[in-house]
Amino acid sequence: MELDLGAVRAFVAVADHRRFGEAADDLGISQQAVSKRIAKLESDLGAALLHRSPAGADPTEEGVAFLVPARALLGAADQALDAVRSRRRALRVDVLGTRLAATEMVRDFHEATGADVEIITSDGLRSAVPALLRGTVDAAFVRVLGPLDPALAHTPVALDPLHVLVGTRHPLAGRKQVRMAELAGATAWMPGNTPGTEWTAWFTDLATEFAVRITNQGPDFGFDHLLDEVSRSAEVLTFAGEGVRVPWHPEIVRIPVAPPVPVYAHSLLWRRANRHPLLPALITHLRGRYRPPTRSEVWLAPAEQHLFAAT
């Protein structure tokens, strides 16, 4: 005997809701169709699965025995469908924000290959790791810190050079480049530096290495507000990566840092068992564009020292 999955789904829905009408609404079919499906299932099994009463419908002893494997059967069927459908959907890529370098790398991949991609914004490692393990995203741009779940793999994909943003009243405003040694004792306002995140850890290492004071004091009202506040000050500055699309501001000056320039290391993170057909293409695309640094060019935080080229 072949079980009708539609009939099994109808039975589980009635067992959950205890009413045929609510089960019908949940399934998007008529109440009569639910009744017919369950009647056929009971006939095929040769057992009454539900006890009907004015108070509702409850599983019989046979129904209780059938309910657990019925749920497992439906779960397996749904997984089988998702395994096929997931190969047809867009590649879901997690980034910190749409203004950051990671989004530009995904756009470059899309333009080079025509691949269908979907950008998901989240909160770095803290949210990307569980999302990857659940399968709700296919890949994530993160800064890798410490050991990861063995189900995950990663590869370095980009090094984002540091830029300084100052207002036109700031003493550095006329400079074309600035060395980190010249910023010793300066205050950088970074309201988006959330404790416990990988980017805050990077800026903490930067502050320690170059004697820069970094503060996140005050509410984070977004990038535009940050630029407005920095533009009014002759003392406070802020940082942004070269790959960050900074909104145009009439009183903000963007200054590259001279070599050895601090760089933020972006890695691509993914679940090893992910079989989305576009994932290998994204990995290959990004690896093909990554160039390891040399010590004379950049400064890397301690966690990324292994990224230095052998030469």
C-alpha angles and dihedrals in degrees: 000000000000116000117228106231090204090057092046090051090050091052093050091048092052091046089053098045099029089215128085093215094055091045089052091051090050092051095041094236135105124279089240090056091052091051092049093049093050092044090054092047091052090048092050092048094041091228138096109245100181135045109213122207138152087265092058141272124305129181117260120225088272089047092052090050091049097044100075097049088041090059090047090050092052091045091054091047091051091049090051091053093046091051088062098037093049089061090059099046127087119279105260112220123187119217135169094237141344093244094059131096093256092065091052090052091052091048090051089052091050093049093046096048107019088234118164107243135174121205117220118189119208143138108290124252094347093065102020096062097056091041091054092047091049091048095237090124129030101208138004136202108225143144104251115227124178128335119336134206106285088234088070130077130192143184133191110254109168146007112213114206117224122250128190121226118203138164122254089254092059117106090237094054094102096049124109092201137009131201120226090235088064090058095060108132094014122129119234117194112215108166091172092063100113115193113252097026126121094239093052088051089053093052090047089057090046092052092049094048097047103028093244119151112227120191133182094187116150134026120312104237094169139270097297091055091047091054092048091054095045091048091059095052130083091194113033121079135175137207135237134171120252088245094056115107100226113199113246112263124179093220102039123096121197115210125186118225114242121239132312079052121184110244130197111225115225118197130186113232126195142159112262093222094053109120101186104143093225096053097080089049092053092049092049092046093053096042090052091058099043117104119190113232130241122226094247093057106048149017116231126193115248092261090061100042090111089066093072113113116253089243 
